[in-house]
Amino acid sequence: MVFPLNKIRPVKNWDSVPDNWLELGSIIGDGAYMVSDENGELYLADHNHRDDPLAKFSLKEWLEDGIFISIEEEYGVE
């Protein structure tokens, strides 16, 4: 879920994310948050400290994957 503009806020006191990066949304079911650095690069910040607490993230790939998964589930296409 990408937050609306009025919900976007700077990160403060997170272990794996530098202060003042922007919290842009959350990945429902993953326990991860979408954050952006000062250059606009996207990352997933995992508060559960799994394998990679701060991983590069592609919103385009995430959206495409979600669309394909929905099509597969709805129409049984693989």
PDB file of N, CA, C and O in Angstrom:
ATOM      1  N   MET A   1       0.838  -1.153   0.000  1.00  0.00           N
ATOM      2  CA  MET A   1       0.000   0.000   0.000  1.00  0.00           C
ATOM      3  C   MET A   1       0.899   1.237   0.000  1.00  0.00           C
ATOM      4  O   MET A   1       1.753   1.392   0.873  1.00  0.00           O
ATOM      5  N   VAL A   2       0.703   2.099  -0.969  1.00  0.00           N
ATOM      6  CA  VAL A   2       1.430   3.358  -1.021  1.00  0.00           C
ATOM      7  C   VAL A   2       0.592   4.395  -0.279  1.00  0.00           C
ATOM      8  O   VAL A   2      -0.600   4.549  -0.544  1.00  0.00           O
ATOM      9  N   PHE A   3       1.222   5.098   0.645  1.00  0.00           N
ATOM     10  CA  PHE A   3       0.505   6.084   1.451  1.00  0.00           C
ATOM     11  C   PHE A   3       0.084   7.287   0.611  1.00  0.00           C
ATOM     12  O   PHE A   3       0.773   7.637  -0.348  1.00  0.00           O
ATOM     13  N   PRO A   4      -1.038   7.927   0.955  1.00  0.00           N
ATOM     14  CA  PRO A   4      -1.378   9.212   0.338  1.00  0.00           C
ATOM     15  C   PRO A   4      -0.369  10.268   0.808  1.00  0.00           C
ATOM     16  O   PRO A   4       0.291  10.088   1.831  1.00  0.00           O
ATOM     17  N   LEU A   5      -0.256  11.344   0.072  1.00  0.00           N
ATOM     18  CA  LEU A   5       0.751  12.366   0.388  1.00  0.00           C
ATOM     19  C   LEU A   5       0.687  12.864   1.827  1.00  0.00           C
ATOM     20  O   LEU A   5       1.729  13.120   2.430  1.00  0.00           O
ATOM     21  N   ASN A   6      -0.499  13.006   2.384  1.00  0.00           N
ATOM     22  CA  ASN A   6      -0.603  13.531   3.746  1.00  0.00           C
ATOM     23  C   ASN A   6      -0.161  12.525   4.813  1.00  0.00           C
ATOM     24  O   ASN A   6      -0.081  12.887   5.986  1.00  0.00           O
ATOM     25  N   LYS A   7       0.126  11.281   4.442  1.00  0.00           N
ATOM     26  CA  LYS A   7       0.584  10.263   5.398  1.00  0.00           C
ATOM     27  C   LYS A   7       2.093   9.990   5.285  1.00  0.00           C
ATOM     28  O   LYS A   7       2.655   9.295   6.132  1.00  0.00           O
ATOM     29  N   ILE A   8       2.746  10.525   4.258  1.00  0.00           N
ATOM     30  CA  ILE A   8       4.188  10.325   4.068  1.00  0.00           C
ATOM     31  C   ILE A   8       4.917  11.147   5.128  1.00  0.00           C
ATOM     32  O   ILE A   8       4.615  12.322   5.339  1.00  0.00           O
ATOM     33  N   ARG A   9       5.882  10.508   5.791  1.00  0.00           N
ATOM     34  CA  ARG A   9       6.602  11.201   6.855  1.00  0.00           C
ATOM     35  C   ARG A   9       8.068  10.787   6.867  1.00  0.00           C
ATOM     36  O   ARG A   9       8.425   9.724   6.359  1.00  0.00           O
ATOM     37  N   PRO A  10       8.919  11.641   7.454  1.00  0.00           N
ATOM     38  CA  PRO A  10      10.333  11.276   7.571  1.00  0.00           C
ATOM     39  C   PRO A  10      10.522  10.152   8.589  1.00  0.00           C
ATOM     40  O   PRO A  10       9.802  10.076   9.585  1.00  0.00           O
ATOM     41  N   VAL A  11      11.472   9.303   8.334  1.00  0.00           N
ATOM     42  CA  VAL A  11      11.825   8.215   9.246  1.00  0.00           C
ATOM     43  C   VAL A  11      12.603   8.790  10.424  1.00  0.00           C
ATOM     44  O   VAL A  11      13.484   9.632  10.246  1.00  0.00           O
ATOM     45  N   LYS A  12      12.277   8.339  11.607  1.00  0.00           N
ATOM     46  CA  LYS A  12      12.991   8.743  12.830  1.00  0.00           C
ATOM     47  C   LYS A  12      13.235   7.513  13.691  1.00  0.00           C
ATOM     48  O   LYS A  12      12.303   6.774  14.007  1.00  0.00           O
ATOM     49  N   ASN A  13      14.477   7.297  14.065  1.00  0.00           N
ATOM     50  CA  ASN A  13      14.866   6.273  15.043  1.00  0.00           C
ATOM     51  C   ASN A  13      14.526   4.844  14.626  1.00  0.00           C
ATOM     52  O   ASN A  13      14.078   4.044  15.448  1.00  0.00           O
ATOM     53  N   TRP A  14      14.736   4.525  13.354  1.00  0.00           N
ATOM     54  CA  TRP A  14      14.598   3.132  12.919  1.00  0.00           C
ATOM     55  C   TRP A  14      15.996   2.532  12.889  1.00  0.00           C
ATOM     56  O   TRP A  14      16.950   3.211  12.507  1.00  0.00           O
ATOM     57  N   ASP A  15      16.130   1.278  13.284  1.00  0.00           N
ATOM     58  CA  ASP A  15      17.448   0.634  13.302  1.00  0.00           C
ATOM     59  C   ASP A  15      18.089   0.543  11.928  1.00  0.00           C
ATOM     60  O   ASP A  15      19.281   0.817  11.787  1.00  0.00           O
ATOM     61  N   SER A  16      17.321   0.164  10.911  1.00  0.00           N
ATOM     62  CA  SER A  16      17.905  -0.154   9.608  1.00  0.00           C
ATOM     63  C   SER A  16      17.789   0.959   8.570  1.00  0.00           C
ATOM     64  O   SER A  16      18.268   0.797   7.447  1.00  0.00           O
ATOM     65  N   VAL A  17      17.158   2.096   8.921  1.00  0.00           N
ATOM     66  CA  VAL A  17      16.921   3.159   7.950  1.00  0.00           C
ATOM     67  C   VAL A  17      17.474   4.473   8.493  1.00  0.00           C
ATOM     68  O   VAL A  17      17.189   4.840   9.633  1.00  0.00           O
ATOM     69  N   PRO A  18      18.265   5.187   7.683  1.00  0.00           N
ATOM     70  CA  PRO A  18      18.769   6.487   8.137  1.00  0.00           C
ATOM     71  C   PRO A  18      17.634   7.469   8.428  1.00  0.00           C
ATOM     72  O   PRO A  18      16.612   7.471   7.741  1.00  0.00           O
ATOM     73  N   ASP A  19      17.822   8.292   9.439  1.00  0.00           N
ATOM     74  CA  ASP A  19      16.842   9.334   9.751  1.00  0.00           C
ATOM     75  C   ASP A  19      16.619  10.239   8.550  1.00  0.00           C
ATOM     76  O   ASP A  19      17.528  10.478   7.755  1.00  0.00           O
ATOM     77  N   ASN A  20      15.415  10.728   8.436  1.00  0.00           N
ATOM     78  CA  ASN A  20      14.969  11.672   7.410  1.00  0.00           C
ATOM     79  C   ASN A  20      14.763  11.074   6.027  1.00  0.00           C
ATOM     80  O   ASN A  20      14.401  11.799   5.100  1.00  0.00           O
ATOM     81  N   TRP A  21      14.984   9.758   5.856  1.00  0.00           N
ATOM     82  CA  TRP A  21      14.468   9.128   4.646  1.00  0.00           C
ATOM     83  C   TRP A  21      12.950   9.192   4.772  1.00  0.00           C
ATOM     84  O   TRP A  21      12.435   9.438   5.862  1.00  0.00           O
ATOM     85  N   LEU A  22      12.234   8.978   3.684  1.00  0.00           N
ATOM     86  CA  LEU A  22      10.777   9.070   3.721  1.00  0.00           C
ATOM     87  C   LEU A  22      10.125   7.703   3.784  1.00  0.00           C
ATOM     88  O   LEU A  22      10.492   6.793   3.041  1.00  0.00           O
ATOM     89  N   GLU A  23       9.155   7.564   4.675  1.00  0.00           N
ATOM     90  CA  GLU A  23       8.334   6.357   4.741  1.00  0.00           C
ATOM     91  C   GLU A  23       7.173   6.550   3.774  1.00  0.00           C
ATOM     92  O   GLU A  23       6.335   7.430   3.975  1.00  0.00           O
ATOM     93  N   LEU A  24       7.120   5.728   2.720  1.00  0.00           N
ATOM     94  CA  LEU A  24       6.153   5.913   1.638  1.00  0.00           C
ATOM     95  C   LEU A  24       4.989   4.942   1.652  1.00  0.00           C
ATOM     96  O   LEU A  24       3.968   5.202   1.016  1.00  0.00           O
ATOM     97  N   GLY A  25       5.117   3.829   2.361  1.00  0.00           N
ATOM     98  CA  GLY A  25       4.048   2.845   2.363  1.00  0.00           C
ATOM     99  C   GLY A  25       4.478   1.575   3.048  1.00  0.00           C
ATOM    100  O   GLY A  25       5.574   1.487   3.602  1.00  0.00           O
ATOM    101  N   SER A  26       3.602   0.589   3.005  1.00  0.00           N
ATOM    102  CA  SER A  26       3.903  -0.702   3.615  1.00  0.00           C
ATOM    103  C   SER A  26       3.510  -1.818   2.661  1.00  0.00           C
ATOM    104  O   SER A  26       2.632  -1.657   1.813  1.00  0.00           O
ATOM    105  N   ILE A  27       4.170  -2.933   2.817  1.00  0.00           N
ATOM    106  CA  ILE A  27       3.867  -4.112   2.016  1.00  0.00           C
ATOM    107  C   ILE A  27       3.037  -5.023   2.912  1.00  0.00           C
ATOM    108  O   ILE A  27       3.569  -5.686   3.802  1.00  0.00           O
ATOM    109  N   ILE A  28       1.751  -5.049   2.673  1.00  0.00           N
ATOM    110  CA  ILE A  28       0.824  -5.801   3.507  1.00  0.00           C
ATOM    111  C   ILE A  28       1.170  -7.287   3.445  1.00  0.00           C
ATOM    112  O   ILE A  28       1.320  -7.857   2.364  1.00  0.00           O
ATOM    113  N   GLY A  29       1.294  -7.895   4.600  1.00  0.00           N
ATOM    114  CA  GLY A  29       1.597  -9.320   4.682  1.00  0.00           C
ATOM    115  C   GLY A  29       3.074  -9.614   4.799  1.00  0.00           C
ATOM    116  O   GLY A  29       3.452 -10.706   5.223  1.00  0.00           O
ATOM    117  N   ASP A  30       3.929  -8.654   4.429  1.00  0.00           N
ATOM    118  CA  ASP A  30       5.374  -8.879   4.502  1.00  0.00           C
ATOM    119  C   ASP A  30       6.006  -8.274   5.743  1.00  0.00           C
ATOM    120  O   ASP A  30       7.122  -8.645   6.106  1.00  0.00           O
ATOM    121  N   GLY A  31       5.324  -7.357   6.396  1.00  0.00           N
ATOM    122  CA  GLY A  31       5.906  -6.668   7.538  1.00  0.00           C
ATOM    123  C   GLY A  31       7.009  -5.712   7.163  1.00  0.00           C
ATOM    124  O   GLY A  31       7.842  -5.365   8.000  1.00  0.00           O
ATOM    125  N   ALA A  32       7.027  -5.280   5.917  1.00  0.00           N
ATOM    126  CA  ALA A  32       8.067  -4.377   5.436  1.00  0.00           C
ATOM    127  C   ALA A  32       7.451  -3.036   5.069  1.00  0.00           C
ATOM    128  O   ALA A  32       6.262  -2.932   4.766  1.00  0.00           O
ATOM    129  N   TYR A  33       8.293  -2.022   5.106  1.00  0.00           N
ATOM    130  CA  TYR A  33       7.868  -0.677   4.748  1.00  0.00           C
ATOM    131  C   TYR A  33       8.665  -0.183   3.558  1.00  0.00           C
ATOM    132  O   TYR A  33       9.854  -0.476   3.432  1.00  0.00           O
ATOM    133  N   MET A  34       8.008   0.569   2.685  1.00  0.00           N
ATOM    134  CA  MET A  34       8.668   1.160   1.531  1.00  0.00           C
ATOM    135  C   MET A  34       9.205   2.523   1.964  1.00  0.00           C
ATOM    136  O   MET A  34       8.461   3.360   2.474  1.00  0.00           O
ATOM    137  N   VAL A  35      10.505   2.734   1.753  1.00  0.00           N
ATOM    138  CA  VAL A  35      11.143   3.993   2.118  1.00  0.00           C
ATOM    139  C   VAL A  35      11.939   4.516   0.926  1.00  0.00           C
ATOM    140  O   VAL A  35      12.252   3.775  -0.006  1.00  0.00           O
ATOM    141  N   SER A  36      12.257   5.800   0.976  1.00  0.00           N
ATOM    142  CA  SER A  36      13.024   6.425  -0.101  1.00  0.00           C
ATOM    143  C   SER A  36      14.180   7.217   0.494  1.00  0.00           C
ATOM    144  O   SER A  36      14.036   7.883   1.519  1.00  0.00           O
ATOM    145  N   ASP A  37      15.324   7.132  -0.166  1.00  0.00           N
ATOM    146  CA  ASP A  37      16.479   7.898   0.288  1.00  0.00           C
ATOM    147  C   ASP A  37      16.422   9.319  -0.284  1.00  0.00           C
ATOM    148  O   ASP A  37      15.443   9.697  -0.927  1.00  0.00           O
ATOM    149  N   GLU A  38      17.453  10.081  -0.049  1.00  0.00           N
ATOM    150  CA  GLU A  38      17.485  11.475  -0.496  1.00  0.00           C
ATOM    151  C   GLU A  38      17.588  11.620  -2.012  1.00  0.00           C
ATOM    152  O   GLU A  38      17.409  12.718  -2.540  1.00  0.00           O
ATOM    153  N   ASN A  39      17.872  10.533  -2.714  1.00  0.00           N
ATOM    154  CA  ASN A  39      17.958  10.557  -4.179  1.00  0.00           C
ATOM    155  C   ASN A  39      16.705   9.996  -4.847  1.00  0.00           C
ATOM    156  O   ASN A  39      16.648   9.895  -6.073  1.00  0.00           O
ATOM    157  N   GLY A  40      15.707   9.633  -4.052  1.00  0.00           N
ATOM    158  CA  GLY A  40      14.472   9.089  -4.607  1.00  0.00           C
ATOM    159  C   GLY A  40      14.521   7.601  -4.900  1.00  0.00           C
ATOM    160  O   GLY A  40      13.582   7.059  -5.482  1.00  0.00           O
ATOM    161  N   GLU A  41      15.605   6.920  -4.505  1.00  0.00           N
ATOM    162  CA  GLU A  41      15.701   5.472  -4.677  1.00  0.00           C
ATOM    163  C   GLU A  41      14.791   4.796  -3.658  1.00  0.00           C
ATOM    164  O   GLU A  41      14.699   5.230  -2.510  1.00  0.00           O
ATOM    165  N   LEU A  42      14.122   3.733  -4.086  1.00  0.00           N
ATOM    166  CA  LEU A  42      13.198   3.014  -3.204  1.00  0.00           C
ATOM    167  C   LEU A  42      13.862   1.801  -2.566  1.00  0.00           C
ATOM    168  O   LEU A  42      14.685   1.126  -3.184  1.00  0.00           O
ATOM    169  N   TYR A  43      13.488   1.539  -1.316  1.00  0.00           N
ATOM    170  CA  TYR A  43      13.993   0.397  -0.562  1.00  0.00           C
ATOM    171  C   TYR A  43      12.854  -0.193   0.254  1.00  0.00           C
ATOM    172  O   TYR A  43      11.886   0.491   0.586  1.00  0.00           O
ATOM    173  N   LEU A  44      12.988  -1.475   0.572  1.00  0.00           N
ATOM    174  CA  LEU A  44      12.114  -2.108   1.547  1.00  0.00           C
ATOM    175  C   LEU A  44      12.878  -2.184   2.855  1.00  0.00           C
ATOM    176  O   LEU A  44      14.001  -2.687   2.900  1.00  0.00           O
ATOM    177  N   ALA A  45      12.271  -1.687   3.912  1.00  0.00           N
ATOM    178  CA  ALA A  45      12.860  -1.750   5.243  1.00  0.00           C
ATOM    179  C   ALA A  45      12.084  -2.786   6.040  1.00  0.00           C
ATOM    180  O   ALA A  45      10.886  -2.629   6.276  1.00  0.00           O
ATOM    181  N   ASP A  46      12.766  -3.837   6.449  1.00  0.00           N
ATOM    182  CA  ASP A  46      12.124  -4.934   7.158  1.00  0.00           C
ATOM    183  C   ASP A  46      12.369  -4.784   8.655  1.00  0.00           C
ATOM    184  O   ASP A  46      13.484  -4.993   9.131  1.00  0.00           O
ATOM    185  N   HIS A  47      11.332  -4.425   9.388  1.00  0.00           N
ATOM    186  CA  HIS A  47      11.463  -4.257  10.836  1.00  0.00           C
ATOM    187  C   HIS A  47      11.690  -5.573  11.559  1.00  0.00           C
ATOM    188  O   HIS A  47      12.117  -5.574  12.714  1.00  0.00           O
ATOM    189  N   ASN A  48      11.413  -6.690  10.906  1.00  0.00           N
ATOM    190  CA  ASN A  48      11.623  -7.993  11.532  1.00  0.00           C
ATOM    191  C   ASN A  48      13.057  -8.473  11.368  1.00  0.00           C
ATOM    192  O   ASN A  48      13.406  -9.553  11.846  1.00  0.00           O
ATOM    193  N   HIS A  49      13.885  -7.690  10.703  1.00  0.00           N
ATOM    194  CA  HIS A  49      15.305  -7.995  10.512  1.00  0.00           C
ATOM    195  C   HIS A  49      15.533  -9.383   9.918  1.00  0.00           C
ATOM    196  O   HIS A  49      16.296 -10.193  10.444  1.00  0.00           O
ATOM    197  N   ARG A  50      14.855  -9.622   8.823  1.00  0.00           N
ATOM    198  CA  ARG A  50      15.079 -10.896   8.125  1.00  0.00           C
ATOM    199  C   ARG A  50      16.444 -10.847   7.466  1.00  0.00           C
ATOM    200  O   ARG A  50      17.338 -10.162   7.963  1.00  0.00           O
ATOM    201  N   ASP A  51      16.628 -11.552   6.367  1.00  0.00           N
ATOM    202  CA  ASP A  51      17.934 -11.648   5.723  1.00  0.00           C
ATOM    203  C   ASP A  51      18.526 -10.289   5.368  1.00  0.00           C
ATOM    204  O   ASP A  51      19.711 -10.052   5.602  1.00  0.00           O
ATOM    205  N   ASP A  52      17.719  -9.399   4.810  1.00  0.00           N
ATOM    206  CA  ASP A  52      18.225  -8.104   4.368  1.00  0.00           C
ATOM    207  C   ASP A  52      17.312  -7.006   4.897  1.00  0.00           C
ATOM    208  O   ASP A  52      16.244  -6.771   4.333  1.00  0.00           O
ATOM    209  N   PRO A  53      17.715  -6.327   5.977  1.00  0.00           N
ATOM    210  CA  PRO A  53      16.810  -5.346   6.584  1.00  0.00           C
ATOM    211  C   PRO A  53      16.554  -4.114   5.722  1.00  0.00           C
ATOM    212  O   PRO A  53      15.595  -3.384   5.971  1.00  0.00           O
ATOM    213  N   LEU A  54      17.397  -3.866   4.703  1.00  0.00           N
ATOM    214  CA  LEU A  54      17.207  -2.732   3.815  1.00  0.00           C
ATOM    215  C   LEU A  54      17.584  -3.166   2.406  1.00  0.00           C
ATOM    216  O   LEU A  54      18.767  -3.246   2.076  1.00  0.00           O
ATOM    217  N   ALA A  55      16.588  -3.446   1.575  1.00  0.00           N
ATOM    218  CA  ALA A  55      16.822  -3.988   0.238  1.00  0.00           C
ATOM    219  C   ALA A  55      16.261  -3.053  -0.829  1.00  0.00           C
ATOM    220  O   ALA A  55      15.186  -2.479  -0.659  1.00  0.00           O
ATOM    221  N   LYS A  56      16.996  -2.906  -1.925  1.00  0.00           N
ATOM    222  CA  LYS A  56      16.542  -2.102  -3.063  1.00  0.00           C
ATOM    223  C   LYS A  56      15.190  -2.624  -3.529  1.00  0.00           C
ATOM    224  O   LYS A  56      14.944  -3.830  -3.489  1.00  0.00           O
ATOM    225  N   PHE A  57      14.313  -1.727  -3.970  1.00  0.00           N
ATOM    226  CA  PHE A  57      12.941  -2.088  -4.292  1.00  0.00           C
ATOM    227  C   PHE A  57      12.527  -1.423  -5.592  1.00  0.00           C
ATOM    228  O   PHE A  57      12.823  -0.250  -5.820  1.00  0.00           O
ATOM    229  N   SER A  58      11.842  -2.174  -6.443  1.00  0.00           N
ATOM    230  CA  SER A  58      11.306  -1.639  -7.696  1.00  0.00           C
ATOM    231  C   SER A  58       9.785  -1.646  -7.616  1.00  0.00           C
ATOM    232  O   SER A  58       9.162  -2.707  -7.616  1.00  0.00           O
ATOM    233  N   LEU A  59       9.194  -0.466  -7.549  1.00  0.00           N
ATOM    234  CA  LEU A  59       7.742  -0.358  -7.503  1.00  0.00           C
ATOM    235  C   LEU A  59       7.128  -0.923  -8.783  1.00  0.00           C
ATOM    236  O   LEU A  59       6.079  -1.566  -8.740  1.00  0.00           O
ATOM    237  N   LYS A  60       7.776  -0.687  -9.910  1.00  0.00           N
ATOM    238  CA  LYS A  60       7.291  -1.194 -11.201  1.00  0.00           C
ATOM    239  C   LYS A  60       7.211  -2.722 -11.182  1.00  0.00           C
ATOM    240  O   LYS A  60       6.190  -3.293 -11.565  1.00  0.00           O
ATOM    241  N   GLU A  61       8.275  -3.382 -10.741  1.00  0.00           N
ATOM    242  CA  GLU A  61       8.272  -4.853 -10.699  1.00  0.00           C
ATOM    243  C   GLU A  61       7.240  -5.376  -9.704  1.00  0.00           C
ATOM    244  O   GLU A  61       6.578  -6.381  -9.965  1.00  0.00           O
ATOM    245  N   TRP A  62       7.101  -4.698  -8.567  1.00  0.00           N
ATOM    246  CA  TRP A  62       6.129  -5.123  -7.553  1.00  0.00           C
ATOM    247  C   TRP A  62       4.712  -5.028  -8.100  1.00  0.00           C
ATOM    248  O   TRP A  62       3.906  -5.935  -7.892  1.00  0.00           O
ATOM    249  N   LEU A  63       4.400  -3.936  -8.800  1.00  0.00           N
ATOM    250  CA  LEU A  63       3.074  -3.784  -9.399  1.00  0.00           C
ATOM    251  C   LEU A  63       2.834  -4.822 -10.487  1.00  0.00           C
ATOM    252  O   LEU A  63       1.766  -5.434 -10.535  1.00  0.00           O
ATOM    253  N   GLU A  64       3.819  -5.027 -11.361  1.00  0.00           N
ATOM    254  CA  GLU A  64       3.674  -6.030 -12.420  1.00  0.00           C
ATOM    255  C   GLU A  64       3.460  -7.417 -11.830  1.00  0.00           C
ATOM    256  O   GLU A  64       2.596  -8.162 -12.293  1.00  0.00           O
ATOM    257  N   ASP A  65       4.244  -7.770 -10.806  1.00  0.00           N
ATOM    258  CA  ASP A  65       4.084  -9.077 -10.164  1.00  0.00           C
ATOM    259  C   ASP A  65       2.682  -9.228  -9.585  1.00  0.00           C
ATOM    260  O   ASP A  65       2.059 -10.281  -9.726  1.00  0.00           O
ATOM    261  N   GLY A  66       2.188  -8.186  -8.938  1.00  0.00           N
ATOM    262  CA  GLY A  66       0.843  -8.228  -8.366  1.00  0.00           C
ATOM    263  C   GLY A  66      -0.232  -8.415  -9.415  1.00  0.00           C
ATOM    264  O   GLY A  66      -1.199  -9.146  -9.200  1.00  0.00           O
ATOM    265  N   ILE A  67      -0.064  -7.753 -10.551  1.00  0.00           N
ATOM    266  CA  ILE A  67      -1.028  -7.900 -11.646  1.00  0.00           C
ATOM    267  C   ILE A  67      -1.009  -9.331 -12.174  1.00  0.00           C
ATOM    268  O   ILE A  67      -2.061  -9.939 -12.366  1.00  0.00           O
ATOM    269  N   PHE A  68       0.185  -9.866 -12.408  1.00  0.00           N
ATOM    270  CA  PHE A  68       0.287 -11.230 -12.933  1.00  0.00           C
ATOM    271  C   PHE A  68      -0.257 -12.254 -11.945  1.00  0.00           C
ATOM    272  O   PHE A  68      -0.920 -13.210 -12.345  1.00  0.00           O
ATOM    273  N   ILE A  69       0.016 -12.062 -10.669  1.00  0.00           N
ATOM    274  CA  ILE A  69      -0.512 -12.987  -9.660  1.00  0.00           C
ATOM    275  C   ILE A  69      -2.035 -12.936  -9.647  1.00  0.00           C
ATOM    276  O   ILE A  69      -2.692 -13.972  -9.552  1.00  0.00           O
ATOM    277  N   SER A  70      -2.596 -11.737  -9.741  1.00  0.00           N
ATOM    278  CA  SER A  70      -4.059 -11.598  -9.767  1.00  0.00           C
ATOM    279  C   SER A  70      -4.661 -12.289 -10.980  1.00  0.00           C
ATOM    280  O   SER A  70      -5.693 -12.950 -10.863  1.00  0.00           O
ATOM    281  N   ILE A  71      -4.038 -12.148 -12.135  1.00  0.00           N
ATOM    282  CA  ILE A  71      -4.528 -12.795 -13.351  1.00  0.00           C
ATOM    283  C   ILE A  71      -4.453 -14.308 -13.204  1.00  0.00           C
ATOM    284  O   ILE A  71      -5.391 -15.022 -13.559  1.00  0.00           O
ATOM    285  N   GLU A  72      -3.326 -14.796 -12.675  1.00  0.00           N
ATOM    286  CA  GLU A  72      -3.162 -16.246 -12.488  1.00  0.00           C
ATOM    287  C   GLU A  72      -4.240 -16.789 -11.549  1.00  0.00           C
ATOM    288  O   GLU A  72      -4.832 -17.835 -11.813  1.00  0.00           O
ATOM    289  N   GLU A  73      -4.488 -16.076 -10.457  1.00  0.00           N
ATOM    290  CA  GLU A  73      -5.467 -16.551  -9.493  1.00  0.00           C
ATOM    291  C   GLU A  73      -6.890 -16.475 -10.041  1.00  0.00           C
ATOM    292  O   GLU A  73      -7.685 -17.393  -9.840  1.00  0.00           O
ATOM    293  N   GLU A  74      -7.205 -15.397 -10.723  1.00  0.00           N
ATOM    294  CA  GLU A  74      -8.562 -15.177 -11.227  1.00  0.00           C
ATOM    295  C   GLU A  74      -8.906 -16.109 -12.392  1.00  0.00           C
ATOM    296  O   GLU A  74     -10.016 -16.638 -12.460  1.00  0.00           O
ATOM    297  N   TYR A  75      -7.958 -16.307 -13.302  1.00  0.00           N
ATOM    298  CA  TYR A  75      -8.247 -17.046 -14.532  1.00  0.00           C
ATOM    299  C   TYR A  75      -7.530 -18.386 -14.633  1.00  0.00           C
ATOM    300  O   TYR A  75      -7.705 -19.102 -15.619  1.00  0.00           O
ATOM    301  N   GLY A  76      -6.728 -18.735 -13.634  1.00  0.00           N
ATOM    302  CA  GLY A  76      -6.038 -20.014 -13.664  1.00  0.00           C
ATOM    303  C   GLY A  76      -4.947 -20.065 -14.723  1.00  0.00           C
ATOM    304  O   GLY A  76      -4.568 -21.150 -15.164  1.00  0.00           O
ATOM    305  N   VAL A  77      -4.443 -18.930 -15.130  1.00  0.00           N
ATOM    306  CA  VAL A  77      -3.384 -18.858 -16.153  1.00  0.00           C
ATOM    307  C   VAL A  77      -2.027 -18.908 -15.452  1.00  0.00           C
ATOM    308  O   VAL A  77      -1.823 -18.258 -14.427  1.00  0.00           O
ATOM    309  N   GLU A  78      -1.110 -19.682 -16.015  1.00  0.00           N
ATOM    310  CA  GLU A  78       0.240 -19.740 -15.451  1.00  0.00           C
ATOM    311  C   GLU A  78       1.263 -19.314 -16.451  1.00  0.00           C
ATOM    312  O   GLU A  78       2.456 -19.301 -16.147  1.00  0.00           O
TER     313      GLU A  78
END
